[in-house]
Amino acid sequence: NIKGAVTYLEKSTDPENPAKTKPGVWRTLAKAQNESKNFAAALKTGRIILGLKQEKQWEADSMLDLALSQIGLAKYEEAMETANKALAIDVKGPHLAGLHLVKAEVALRQNRPEKALQDYQKTIQMVLDDPLIKPRALAGAAQSAELLEEEGKAAQYRLQLKQGFPNWNDDPIEIKQPEKEGEN
């Protein structure tokens, strides 16, 4: 019950005095807000978290949550900048695969399938069976390969997705079409 968790976690926090709440509660709230697709609230929570003192690994993880909310709000350049800053922190952890996934999804949305496929492949190599990240990466890699007209590679990714995550059902990423001259 993600929405129930969001409600409970919001009651457990004080945006007026963020330091009164442990950073882990804020991070959990941001993750739940992103999961429930309340990206505007997750963005606010993410900015609060980054203002708190925390270990470098958790700072990078918090930046991942912030980048995911930025993607949800179609702030692609900001999401890419956030992901790159988080990767520059250079700490090991499960957040690394998520950061490469962010970069891949931004590249795909910006109609850069070659770059997207590279980052999806990095993500796939980093995670074995993560039920949230791996299927998104496989689906995105398949979509990127199709855009690159690499049908055999796309079919391989779709087969891996079907075998490893048979219940996965998500819409393809919407690709931003290049603007034509004269359009703003």
Secondary structure as a PSIPRED ss2 file (coil, helix, strand):
# PSIPRED VFORMAT (PSIPRED V4.0)

   1 N C   1.000  0.000  0.000
   2 I H   0.000  1.000  0.000
   3 K H   0.000  1.000  0.000
   4 G H   0.000  1.000  0.000
   5 A H   0.000  1.000  0.000
   6 V H   0.000  1.000  0.000
   7 T H   0.000  1.000  0.000
   8 Y H   0.000  1.000  0.000
   9 L H   0.000  1.000  0.000
  10 E H   0.000  1.000  0.000
  11 K H   0.000  1.000  0.000
  12 S C   1.000  0.000  0.000
  13 T C   1.000  0.000  0.000
  14 D C   1.000  0.000  0.000
  15 P C   1.000  0.000  0.000
  16 E C   1.000  0.000  0.000
  17 N C   1.000  0.000  0.000
  18 P H   0.000  1.000  0.000
  19 A H   0.000  1.000  0.000
  20 K H   0.000  1.000  0.000
  21 T C   1.000  0.000  0.000
  22 K C   1.000  0.000  0.000
  23 P H   0.000  1.000  0.000
  24 G H   0.000  1.000  0.000
  25 V H   0.000  1.000  0.000
  26 W H   0.000  1.000  0.000
  27 R H   0.000  1.000  0.000
  28 T H   0.000  1.000  0.000
  29 L H   0.000  1.000  0.000
  30 A H   0.000  1.000  0.000
  31 K H   0.000  1.000  0.000
  32 A H   0.000  1.000  0.000
  33 Q H   0.000  1.000  0.000
  34 N H   0.000  1.000  0.000
  35 E H   0.000  1.000  0.000
  36 S C   1.000  0.000  0.000
  37 K C   1.000  0.000  0.000
  38 N C   1.000  0.000  0.000
  39 F H   0.000  1.000  0.000
  40 A H   0.000  1.000  0.000
  41 A H   0.000  1.000  0.000
  42 A H   0.000  1.000  0.000
  43 L H   0.000  1.000  0.000
  44 K H   0.000  1.000  0.000
  45 T H   0.000  1.000  0.000
  46 G H   0.000  1.000  0.000
  47 R H   0.000  1.000  0.000
  48 I H   0.000  1.000  0.000
  49 I H   0.000  1.000  0.000
  50 L H   0.000  1.000  0.000
  51 G C   1.000  0.000  0.000
  52 L C   1.000  0.000  0.000
  53 K C   1.000  0.000  0.000
  54 Q C   1.000  0.000  0.000
  55 E C   1.000  0.000  0.000
  56 K H   0.000  1.000  0.000
  57 Q H   0.000  1.000  0.000
  58 W H   0.000  1.000  0.000
  59 E H   0.000  1.000  0.000
  60 A H   0.000  1.000  0.000
  61 D H   0.000  1.000  0.000
  62 S H   0.000  1.000  0.000
  63 M H   0.000  1.000  0.000
  64 L H   0.000  1.000  0.000
  65 D H   0.000  1.000  0.000
  66 L H   0.000  1.000  0.000
  67 A H   0.000  1.000  0.000
  68 L H   0.000  1.000  0.000
  69 S H   0.000  1.000  0.000
  70 Q H   0.000  1.000  0.000
  71 I H   0.000  1.000  0.000
  72 G H   0.000  1.000  0.000
  73 L C   1.000  0.000  0.000
  74 A C   1.000  0.000  0.000
  75 K C   1.000  0.000  0.000
  76 Y H   0.000  1.000  0.000
  77 E H   0.000  1.000  0.000
  78 E H   0.000  1.000  0.000
  79 A H   0.000  1.000  0.000
  80 M H   0.000  1.000  0.000
  81 E H   0.000  1.000  0.000
  82 T H   0.000  1.000  0.000
  83 A H   0.000  1.000  0.000
  84 N H   0.000  1.000  0.000
  85 K H   0.000  1.000  0.000
  86 A H   0.000  1.000  0.000
  87 L H   0.000  1.000  0.000
  88 A H   0.000  1.000  0.000
  89 I C   1.000  0.000  0.000
  90 D C   1.000  0.000  0.000
  91 V C   1.000  0.000  0.000
  92 K C   1.000  0.000  0.000
  93 G C   1.000  0.000  0.000
  94 P C   1.000  0.000  0.000
  95 H H   0.000  1.000  0.000
  96 L H   0.000  1.000  0.000
  97 A H   0.000  1.000  0.000
  98 G H   0.000  1.000  0.000
  99 L H   0.000  1.000  0.000
 100 H H   0.000  1.000  0.000
 101 L H   0.000  1.000  0.000
 102 V H   0.000  1.000  0.000
 103 K H   0.000  1.000  0.000
 104 A H   0.000  1.000  0.000
 105 E H   0.000  1.000  0.000
 106 V H   0.000  1.000  0.000
 107 A H   0.000  1.000  0.000
 108 L H   0.000  1.000  0.000
 109 R H   0.000  1.000  0.000
 110 Q C   1.000  0.000  0.000
 111 N C   1.000  0.000  0.000
 112 R C   1.000  0.000  0.000
 113 P H   0.000  1.000  0.000
 114 E H   0.000  1.000  0.000
 115 K H   0.000  1.000  0.000
 116 A H   0.000  1.000  0.000
 117 L H   0.000  1.000  0.000
 118 Q H   0.000  1.000  0.000
 119 D H   0.000  1.000  0.000
 120 Y H   0.000  1.000  0.000
 121 Q H   0.000  1.000  0.000
 122 K H   0.000  1.000  0.000
 123 T H   0.000  1.000  0.000
 124 I H   0.000  1.000  0.000
 125 Q H   0.000  1.000  0.000
 126 M H   0.000  1.000  0.000
 127 V C   1.000  0.000  0.000
 128 L C   1.000  0.000  0.000
 129 D C   1.000  0.000  0.000
 130 D C   1.000  0.000  0.000
 131 P C   1.000  0.000  0.000
 132 L C   1.000  0.000  0.000
 133 I H   0.000  1.000  0.000
 134 K H   0.000  1.000  0.000
 135 P H   0.000  1.000  0.000
 136 R H   0.000  1.000  0.000
 137 A H   0.000  1.000  0.000
 138 L H   0.000  1.000  0.000
 139 A H   0.000  1.000  0.000
 140 G H   0.000  1.000  0.000
 141 A H   0.000  1.000  0.000
 142 A H   0.000  1.000  0.000
 143 Q H   0.000  1.000  0.000
 144 S H   0.000  1.000  0.000
 145 A H   0.000  1.000  0.000
 146 E H   0.000  1.000  0.000
 147 L H   0.000  1.000  0.000
 148 L C   1.000  0.000  0.000
 149 E C   1.000  0.000  0.000
 150 E C   1.000  0.000  0.000
 151 E H   0.000  1.000  0.000
 152 G H   0.000  1.000  0.000
 153 K H   0.000  1.000  0.000
 154 A H   0.000  1.000  0.000
 155 A H   0.000  1.000  0.000
 156 Q H   0.000  1.000  0.000
 157 Y H   0.000  1.000  0.000
 158 R H   0.000  1.000  0.000
 159 L H   0.000  1.000  0.000
 160 Q H   0.000  1.000  0.000
 161 L H   0.000  1.000  0.000
 162 K H   0.000  1.000  0.000
 163 Q H   0.000  1.000  0.000
 164 G H   0.000  1.000  0.000
 165 F C   1.000  0.000  0.000
 166 P C   1.000  0.000  0.000
 167 N C   1.000  0.000  0.000
 168 W C   1.000  0.000  0.000
 169 N C   1.000  0.000  0.000
 170 D C   1.000  0.000  0.000
 171 D C   1.000  0.000  0.000
 172 P C   1.000  0.000  0.000
 173 I C   1.000  0.000  0.000
 174 E C   1.000  0.000  0.000
 175 I C   1.000  0.000  0.000
 176 K C   1.000  0.000  0.000
 177 Q C   1.000  0.000  0.000
 178 P C   1.000  0.000  0.000
 179 E C   1.000  0.000  0.000
 180 K C   1.000  0.000  0.000
 181 E C   1.000  0.000  0.000
 182 G C   1.000  0.000  0.000
 183 E C   1.000  0.000  0.000
 184 N C   1.000  0.000  0.000
